[in-house]
Amino acid sequence: MNKQLLYQWREQISKHLGSLNAWQKENVAVFSLGMIEAKSSQQRQIAEHLSEVGEAESVKRRLQRFLANDKIEMDAFFKEWTQWVAGGWEQDSYTLLVDETKLGERLGVMMVALAYQGRAIPLAWTCYKANDSAAYPAEGQVEMIKHLLQVVKTGLPAGCSVTVQADRGIGTSPKLAQAVVDEQWYFLFRVTAQTKIVTSEGDLTIFQQVQVGQQWRKEGKVFKKRGKIAGYACALWEEGYDQPLALVTNHPAYTGHEYAQRNWQEQAFRDLKSSGWQWDKSHVWQPAHAQRLLILMVVAYGWMLALGVQATLKGQALLKRLPNGQVARQLSLFQQGLRLFRRLHLDPFAVFPGLWFPLDNSFP
């Protein structure tokens, strides 16, 4: 372990996550760094990569105590973590992606993440037992998401422009759309094939307005049966797809192409699981413990994305030339960050041990 880097990272954790006590801050710093070293969220793997901290079995028990610590105020962490990310955000607007992921039959997670450069930075989440209606949060899906969005809002700059995106399993919800409107934000939701928009020309089924290769947009009232919210409907049917996208929004300029960012959340889930922290192999199935494991995973993930930015700006990113002559990264920002981190063991050089997410980092 790079002791100087651990010291700097500990200072960043202490500076930005003030709701944690000294013991909690130390553990977040040590175990997030151990996770990066191990490239795994498995407790044994993390412990074995922290030999400077203690014997593997002792370190593992310490990690288990952290995961079992119910004194950590998650909402306070979400607010501070969002503030930390926003503090390094060099853009005027934020796109929040709302999605659910599952780890087999054991764990379900609803997450709000910030879209950035082909990935998504998790900001707030709720864990629960998967595929168990009795164990699902009692407030239901919409209220659960509303709470996560409201907590994230407390960490964002006042008056900033925010768009919330969600797929049809979540987005076909006038209540959630209205909740976003109530925050004075924008929504861009994919909806089911039956969803209609009420227009001056009559009621139109959004899904039916385009053929392959076409796009369509219409102003009116969306969610005819259960909301009638002022907004716009968009339909897109790109070549190679077997059906169109049906979307609703209250943004006056969105065409629907902006919805492509929602896939970035899927890429981030893949990073947290198979190609990053091996979350799918973790044995932390208790929802409360998983809440705190995600603290370590997300803090480590955000840092690696920021390191990927630094690698690109330092000219250390692996590049490729596209057929159109443009140059792009071979690796995602996350993988590029991991590559830079591994290089620090062989060739130590100055990096910023914090979060920075500029609008333009030179390569798409």
Secondary structure in CASP SS format (residue, H / E / C, confidence):
PFRMAT SS
TARGET T0000
AUTHOR 0000-0000-0000
METHOD secondary structure of the structure
MODEL  1
M C 1.00
N C 1.00
K H 1.00
Q H 1.00
L H 1.00
L H 1.00
Y H 1.00
Q H 1.00
W H 1.00
R H 1.00
E H 1.00
Q H 1.00
I H 1.00
S H 1.00
K H 1.00
H H 1.00
L C 1.00
G C 1.00
S C 1.00
L C 1.00
N C 1.00
A H 1.00
W H 1.00
Q H 1.00
K H 1.00
E H 1.00
N H 1.00
V H 1.00
A H 1.00
V H 1.00
F H 1.00
S H 1.00
L H 1.00
G H 1.00
M H 1.00
I H 1.00
E H 1.00
A H 1.00
K C 1.00
S C 1.00
S C 1.00
Q C 1.00
Q H 1.00
R H 1.00
Q H 1.00
I H 1.00
A H 1.00
E H 1.00
H C 1.00
L C 1.00
S C 1.00
E C 1.00
V C 1.00
G C 1.00
E C 1.00
A H 1.00
E H 1.00
S H 1.00
V H 1.00
K H 1.00
R H 1.00
R H 1.00
L H 1.00
Q H 1.00
R H 1.00
F H 1.00
L H 1.00
A C 1.00
N C 1.00
D C 1.00
K C 1.00
I C 1.00
E C 1.00
M H 1.00
D H 1.00
A H 1.00
F H 1.00
F H 1.00
K H 1.00
E H 1.00
W H 1.00
T H 1.00
Q H 1.00
W H 1.00
V H 1.00
A H 1.00
G H 1.00
G C 1.00
W E 1.00
E E 1.00
Q C 1.00
D C 1.00
S E 1.00
Y E 1.00
T E 1.00
L E 1.00
L E 1.00
V E 1.00
D E 1.00
E E 1.00
T E 1.00
K E 1.00
L E 1.00
G C 1.00
E C 1.00
R C 1.00
L E 1.00
G E 1.00
V E 1.00
M E 1.00
M E 1.00
V E 1.00
A E 1.00
L E 1.00
A E 1.00
Y E 1.00
Q C 1.00
G C 1.00
R E 1.00
A E 1.00
I E 1.00
P E 1.00
L E 1.00
A E 1.00
W E 1.00
T E 1.00
C E 1.00
Y E 1.00
K E 1.00
A C 1.00
N C 1.00
D C 1.00
S H 1.00
A H 1.00
A H 1.00
Y C 1.00
P C 1.00
A C 1.00
E C 1.00
G H 1.00
Q H 1.00
V H 1.00
E H 1.00
M H 1.00
I H 1.00
K H 1.00
H H 1.00
L H 1.00
L H 1.00
Q H 1.00
V H 1.00
V H 1.00
K H 1.00
T H 1.00
G H 1.00
L C 1.00
P C 1.00
A C 1.00
G C 1.00
C C 1.00
S E 1.00
V E 1.00
T E 1.00
V E 1.00
Q E 1.00
A E 1.00
D C 1.00
R H 1.00
G H 1.00
I H 1.00
G H 1.00
T C 1.00
S C 1.00
P H 1.00
K H 1.00
L H 1.00
A H 1.00
Q H 1.00
A H 1.00
V H 1.00
V H 1.00
D H 1.00
E C 1.00
Q C 1.00
W C 1.00
Y E 1.00
F E 1.00
L E 1.00
F E 1.00
R E 1.00
V C 1.00
T C 1.00
A C 1.00
Q C 1.00
T C 1.00
K E 1.00
I E 1.00
V E 1.00
T E 1.00
S C 1.00
E C 1.00
G E 1.00
D E 1.00
L E 1.00
T E 1.00
I H 1.00
F H 1.00
Q H 1.00
Q C 1.00
V C 1.00
Q C 1.00
V C 1.00
G C 1.00
Q C 1.00
Q E 1.00
W E 1.00
R E 1.00
K E 1.00
E E 1.00
G E 1.00
K E 1.00
V E 1.00
F C 1.00
K C 1.00
K C 1.00
R C 1.00
G C 1.00
K C 1.00
I E 1.00
A E 1.00
G E 1.00
Y E 1.00
A E 1.00
C E 1.00
A E 1.00
L E 1.00
W C 1.00
E C 1.00
E C 1.00
G C 1.00
Y C 1.00
D C 1.00
Q C 1.00
P C 1.00
L E 1.00
A E 1.00
L E 1.00
V E 1.00
T E 1.00
N C 1.00
H C 1.00
P C 1.00
A C 1.00
Y C 1.00
T C 1.00
G C 1.00
H H 1.00
E H 1.00
Y H 1.00
A H 1.00
Q H 1.00
R H 1.00
N H 1.00
W H 1.00
Q H 1.00
E H 1.00
Q H 1.00
A H 1.00
F H 1.00
R H 1.00
D H 1.00
L H 1.00
K C 1.00
S C 1.00
S C 1.00
G C 1.00
W C 1.00
Q C 1.00
W H 1.00
D H 1.00
K H 1.00
S C 1.00
H C 1.00
V C 1.00
W C 1.00
Q C 1.00
P H 1.00
A H 1.00
H H 1.00
A H 1.00
Q H 1.00
R H 1.00
L H 1.00
L H 1.00
I H 1.00
L H 1.00
M H 1.00
V H 1.00
V H 1.00
A H 1.00
Y H 1.00
G H 1.00
W H 1.00
M H 1.00
L H 1.00
A H 1.00
L H 1.00
G H 1.00
V H 1.00
Q H 1.00
A H 1.00
T H 1.00
L H 1.00
K C 1.00
G C 1.00
Q C 1.00
A C 1.00
L C 1.00
L E 1.00
K E 1.00
R E 1.00
L C 1.00
P C 1.00
N C 1.00
G C 1.00
Q C 1.00
V E 1.00
A E 1.00
R E 1.00
Q C 1.00
L C 1.00
S C 1.00
L H 1.00
F H 1.00
Q H 1.00
Q H 1.00
G H 1.00
L H 1.00
R H 1.00
L H 1.00
F H 1.00
R H 1.00
R H 1.00
L H 1.00
H H 1.00
L H 1.00
D C 1.00
P C 1.00
F C 1.00
A C 1.00
V C 1.00
F C 1.00
P C 1.00
G C 1.00
L C 1.00
W C 1.00
F E 1.00
P E 1.00
L C 1.00
D C 1.00
N C 1.00
S C 1.00
F C 1.00
P C 1.00
END
